[in-house]
Amino acid sequence: MKNIGIFWVLALTISSCSSVKNLAVDKDIERTFNQSSLFSNQFTGFSLYDIEKKEFISGYNDTKKFTPASNTKLLTMYVSLKSFADSIPGLLHSKNGASIVVQPTGDPTFLDERFESQPVITLLDSIDSVRISWPKPEIEKYGSGWAWDDYRYDYQAVRNWWPIYGNRLTILREGDSIVVTPKFFQDFVETNSGSENGTDREVNYNLFKVNSDGDSAEFEESIPFEFSKDLLIQLLSDTLRKDFSFTDQVIINPDTLYSQGLDDVLSLMMKVSDNLISEQMLILAAWKHGYTSIKPFIKHAKLIWLSDLNDMVWVDGSGLSRYNLIAPVDLVRLLNKAHDEFGLERLKNILAVGGESGTIKEWYAAEEPYIFAKTGTLSNNHNLSGFMKTRSGKWMIFSFMNNHYTVPTDSVKTEMQKLLERIRDSY
């Protein structure tokens, strides 16, 4: 009995010390936000969770809703992991001799140079005639709440059932030469002089301009093209040198061709924050579950998989929309669900690593990486949510959200880094 009593005294002492430490960390975080001239002049939220203890350590405005920007991709990552095993479907097809009927799925990796293996190309190369059965309804090229005048920027490529070349072209200036990839668009690019270096495109038309200020400095820019089914046929024919056409034929019992490894696609999506990939992955996940648009699928996902999250507003796959709203505590809950279902090691390989890769390569550096996370940035908004390893070896989940600031984003990142380092060193 005496030994049992000693055990309980030790357990209570350890528990008490742990509680005191948690309280100290929480008070330090709250004091930082209240006393900081930067954080007090913006809308800031923070949530911190101990994975081992399964308890929240700290919260500041953690239940209030913020514009998540690309932290929305964490939702897309989760539903993608829930929807697919190890690969994503690139094409449905039914082969008949030398001809084939194919149906696109929304796979964003087709002829994207970042994916060296192209199984769809390998299949189509072996066929003389290709007919395309186009899914219905059409996909809206832009998401609800996107900025209409961002059509010219590479981060807002259009969505559709069959992305090709990432729905972007690349314009490279080498001395006096202009190199366009894919070459199909070479004749649609004109050069203007006397303007600042850069590229532009007409609204709703594939007419591109390269502005040159007269110097010979090299530059390379990616710019979205205006997608159409006719353009797709031209690009496919030009690239593969064979006949493509559309058909009303419905494919019965088609075969599925898988294109890329799921984690490879998600890793690129999360590390570089690729908006087209994230939009198309949400479309793919919706398609996998029998939905032809993302709105009813999002409703399904919230009801079936994410019912324990509060009443967030989720409208797109990338976070380009300012209509998205979610609380820091719910991003932590989401990451905890992903941790429990898919494992920390897998998520660490998908997320950007502080000081080493992706959008946080220049931030949160340390001898041993301690931040594995996703950024989310729009004008006047910057967020970071993910996993943190402390000096003591504990793993934490955090969400740090900053909205409506007017200072440079690097100033916000600097203060974020200071606080996260302090938590890493003290917990």
N, C-alpha and C positions, 0 to 999 in steps of 0.2 A: 504493500500500500504506500509505503514511504517513497519508493521509486516512482510510482505512478503520480504521486503528488508533485515530486520534483519535475517530472516530465511536463505536467500541466503548467507549472510555474514558468518553466523555460519556454513552453509554447506561447503562453500569454505574454511573456516578456518580449519574445521575438515579434509576435503579432503587434504588440504595442509600439515597439521600435519602428516596425514597418509603417504603421499608421501615422506615427509622428513624422517619419521621413516623407511619406506621401503628402501630408499636410504642408510640410515645409516647401516641397517642390511646388505645390499648388499655390501657396501664398507668394512664392518668389515669382511665378509666372504672372499671377494677377497684378502684383506690384509693378512688374516690368511694363505691362500694358497700360496701367493707370498713370505711371509716371513718365512714360516715353512721350516726348513731344511729337514724334513721328506717328506712333500708333494712335495717339489720342486725337489726331487730326484726320483720321480715316475710319472706315468700318472694318474692324478686325475680329476674327473668330478663331478659336483654337480648341482642339480636343486631343487628349493624350490618354492612351489605353495600354495597360500592362497585359501582354498576351498570357504570360504564365499565371498570373493571379486572376486573370479574367475580370479585371475591374478598371474603371475609369479613374485616372490619377488626377486629372485637371480638366477644367472646362472654362472657357471665357467666351461669352456670346455663342456658345457651342450649339444651341438649339435654334438659333436664328438663321434665316435662309440668306445665302450669298449667291452671287453670280459665279458659277464654278469655272467658266471658260473650259479649257481642255481637261480639267479634272472630270468632266463629263465622260471622257474616254475610259475612266475606270468602270463606269456602268457598261459601256460597250465591251470592254475586256471581259467583264464578269459574264454577261449573257453569251458572249462568244465561247468562253470556256464551258458554259453550261450546254451549249448547242452542238458542239463538234468534238470528235474524239481527238485524233492527232493530225488531221488534214482538212483542208477546206475544198468544197466541190467547185471545180472550175468550169464544168460544162456537162449538160445532159446530151446524149447522142444516141442515134439509131442508125446503124450502118446497113447499107444495102448495095453490095457489090462495090462499084467504083464511086458511088455517091453516098452522101451522108446527110441526115437532118440533125441539126444541133439546136439546143436551146440554152441561152446564157443564164447564169445564176446571179450575176452581180459581182463576181470575183474581180477584185481590183488589181491583181498582179499580172494580168495578161500583157506581155510585151513591156513590162516595167523592167528597166535594165538592172535594177537592184536585185532582181530574182533571176539568177543565171539559168536555172532549170525552167523549161517552159513545156510541160507535158501537153498542153493544148496545141501548141505549134507542132510538136512531134506527131500528134494525131492528124491534124489538118494537112500536114505535108504529104501524108500517104494517100490523100483523097483527091480525085480529079474534080469533083463538083460538090459544092457545099451549099445547102439550103438552110436558112435560119428561121426557126419558129420563134417569133418574138413574144415574150410574156406580156400579159396585160394585168392591170392598166400600166400606162407609162409612169415612170418615176419623175417626180418634180425635180428639176435640175438644181434648185436651191432650197435650203431648209427654211422653215418658218423662223422669222426673226433675224435672218442673215442680212448683212449690209449690202444693198443692191449695187453700190459702186465699187465693191471689192472684186468684181468679176475679172479684173485684169491681173490680180495677184495670184501667185502659185498656190497659196494656202486655201483658195476657194475654187478649186476645180469642180466642174459640174458632176452631178450624180446621174447614173443611168444603169441599164441592165447589162451593158457590156462595155466597161471601161477599157480603153486601149492606150498604151503609152502613158498611163497615169492621167489621161485626158489633159495632157500638157505637152507643149513643145519647148525645146531648148534653143535659145539664140545665143551664139557665141561670136564675139568679134575678136579676130586675130589680125592686128594691123589694119589693113584696108579690106580684109575679107570678112564676110558674114557667113557663118556656118549654121545651118538650121537642121535640127533633128526632131522628128523624122524629115527626110529630104522632101517628102511630099509637099510640105508647106513652104518650100524655098521660094516659089513664085508668088506667094501671098505676103511676102515681107518686103517692105520698101525702106530705104534709108533716107533720113532727113538730116541736114547739117544745121549748125548754128543753135542747137538746143542742148540741154543737159543730157549726159549719157544715160541711156535707159531704154526700156521697151514699153510699148503700149498696144492696145487693140481696140478696134471699134466695138461699140455695144452691139451685141447680137450678131456680129459678123466676124468671119475669120479673115480680117484684114489687119495686118500687124505692121507696126512702125518701129524702126530702130533709130533712136535719136543719138546723134553724135555731136559733141561740142568741138570737133576738129582735131583733138589730139589722137594719139595712136594707142591709148591705154586699152588693154584687153578687158573685157568683161563678159560674164556669162549669166544669163537670166532665164528662168523658166516662167512660162506664161500659159494659162489655160486656153484651150480652144473651145469654140462653140460646137457642141456635139449635135449630130443628127444621124439618123439611120442611114441616109445616103452617104454621109461622110464616112461612117463605119465601113460600108461596102467598098468605098474607094480606098480607104486605108488598108483593109484586109487584102483587096485585090493587088494593090501596089506592093505590099509587103510579101505576100505569099505567091504571087504570080499565078493565080487561078481564079476561076469564076465563083463568085458568091452571089446569092440572091435570097429574097425572102419568100416564105411560103406560109400559107394558112394551115398547113398540115399540123395536127396535134400529135405529138410523140406519145405513143403507147408503150408502156413498160420500158422506158429508156435505160441505158447504162449510164452510170455516173463516172466521170473522169475527175479524179482529185488532182489538184494542181500543186499546192504548197503545204508545207508543214504549218499547222495552226500556230504554234509558238513562235516560229520564224516570222510570220506575218504580224502577230501581236507585238513581238519585240520591236520590230521596225515602227509599227504604229505608235507605241508608247515612248520609245526612246527619242525619235525625232518629231513626235507629235504630228504625224501625217493625217491631215483632215480627210482626204479622199478615202484612204484605207479605212479609217474609223467609220465614215458614213456607209461605205460599202459593206463593211463587216456587220453593221447593224441590219442592213438590207438583207445580207446573206442569212443572218440568224433568223430574221423574220420569215424569209423564204423557206428555211429549213423546217419551220413549225407551221407552214401552210398559210402564212400571211403574205399578201401582195403589196402591203404598205407598212410603214413602221409605226404609225400611230396606234392601230389596234394591237400590234405586237408589244409596244411599250406598256400598254394597259395590261396585257397578259402577263408580262414579266413582273410588273409591279404587284399584281395580284397573287401570282403563283410563287415567285422567287424572292420578292423584295417587300413582302407585306409588313415586315418588322421595321422597315424604314418609315420615317414620318412622311407627311404629304408633300413630297418634293414635286417640282415641276420639271419634267424631262421631255424635251421635244426633238432632239437630234442626236447623232452619234458622235459628233466631234466637239461640241461646245462652242461652235461659232455663233450660235444664237444666244442673245442676251435674255431670252425668255426662260432659259434654264435657271432653276433655283434649287439649292440643296444646302442643308445645314452641315457644319463640320462633324458633328456627332454621327450623322448618318453616313458620311464618307468613311468614318472610322468603322462603323458597323458593317458597311459594305466590304471593306478590306479584311475585316475579321472573318466574315463569311467566306471570302475567297481564300483566306489563310486556312481555315478549317477544312474546306472542301478540296483545295488543290495543292496545298502545301507551300511553305515559305520558300523553299529552294526554287521551285518552279516560278513563283512570282518574282523572286529576285532576278532571275534570268530574263524576265520580260520587261521589268521596269528599268528606268535610267538609274545610273549609279553616280553618286556624288563624287566629283573630282575625276571621273573616269569615262563616262559615256552620256550621250544624249543631251537633253536640254539642261542638265545640271553638271556637265563636264567641267565647267569653269567655277563651280561652286561646291561647297561642302567637302572639300578635299581633306584627306587624312591618310596616315600611313596605312591604316586598315579602314576600308570603306565602312561608313556607318549610316549612310542615307541611301535608301532604295525607294524611289518615289516618282510621282507624275506631277509635272508643273501644269499650270493653267493660266494663260496670260491673254488678256485683251487690254485695250486702252484703259488705263486707270484701274486695272485689276490684275492681281498676281496671287496665285495660290500654289500650295505644295502639300500633297497628301501621299503617305506611304509608310514605310517601315524604318525604324531606327534601332541600331544596336548601341547600347550604352557601354561605358567603360567596364562595368561589372559583368557584362555578358548578357544582360537582359535584352529582350526584344520588345519594342514598343510599336504601337500604331499611332500615327498622328495625322491631324489635318490642320493646316495653318492657312487661313483665308484672309485676303486683304482686298477690299473693294473701295472704290471712290477716293483714291489718293490722287494728289496733284504733283507730288515730287517725282523725280526720276525713279524708274522701277529698280535700278541698281541700289538706290538708297534703301528701298524696302527690303530687297534681298539681303543687304548687309546686316540689317537689324534682325531679320529672320535667322540668318546664320549664327549670329551671336547668341541668340536665345537657344537655338537647337544645340549648339556646342555646349552651352551651360547645362542643359538637361542631360546631354550625353555624359558629361563629366561628373555630374552630381548624383545620378540615380543608379 
